Amino acid sequence: WAGRDEDEDVTLPPCPKCSPEPWRPTVGARVVPTLDPARSASYVEGQRLERAWFSGIPGVVIDRSDSHGLCFYVEHSNGGRTWWDVEELAPAPEGADR
């Protein structure tokens, strides 16, 4: 950087090995959860049943938490609500319920 003016705009080429930021839902996003049995093993029995019941049912993110890792509270199209890890959520396809 020797010889460059401090105010000179420097644009670096994109890194070919860098991937774009992973998708992250926001409150209000329409999502579809996919149950990850390995993750569910860490939940108490009642929560494991809840998560199995709502897996694959589209819904809307109504809250988020990062106190023990990033997770999202989803209200599903059938009225149920449960928490999901970020890796278990995908954007809902167009036309999905809710």
Secondary structure, DSSP 8 states (H G I E B T S, - for coil): -TT--TT--------TT---------TT-EEEE---HHHHTTS-HHHHHHHHHHTT--EEEEEEE-TTS-EEEEEETTS-EEEEEGGGEEE--TT---
